[in-house]
């Protein structure tokens, strides 16, 4: 989707006018991972997800136990008792699938928790990005961590640390995008 938007923007601007546009990029994954609130919220969500997954696995183990018991006792049961037990197993399996969907399905509990805990932090980051763009009179800010392919990025256009400053967060890790990348000083002069 972002590639399509980028293509439309570039074609609308025309390649001859592109040099007149002011642009920069940020790495939202880097920004979010620098924020203690985000890391804490993500850890809580991961823990909730793990607990729910264990609960669902426990329910499926109960169903499997019910089925194995039924298989052993099946020759001794009357036709009506077999039908009752089969219906109980099917009902228990249906309830477990419904519970799983209620938790992990589209707009399930996990989705709601992410919305409640992560979205306000993301909104805060996007507000800071907009302020940095406005303060630097930028026309575009691309997200390096998204779907848009960035084959080369010059670090002088990276505004991630300015966004962190705007958020009041001190960077605790390496600069975004530097891992395994060639620095500007290692490039030939005509590519700097």
Buried (B, 14 or more C-beta within 10 A) or exposed (E): EEEEEBEEBEEEBEEEEEEEEEEBBBBBBBBBBBBEBBEEBBEEBEEBBEEBBEEBEEBBEEBEEBBEEBEEEEEEBEEEEBEEBBEEBEEBBEEBBEBBEEBBBEEBBBEEBBEEBBEEBBEBBBEBBBBBBEEEEBEEBBBBBBEBEEEEBEBEBBBBBBBBBBBEBEBEEEBBBEEEEEEEEEEEEEEE
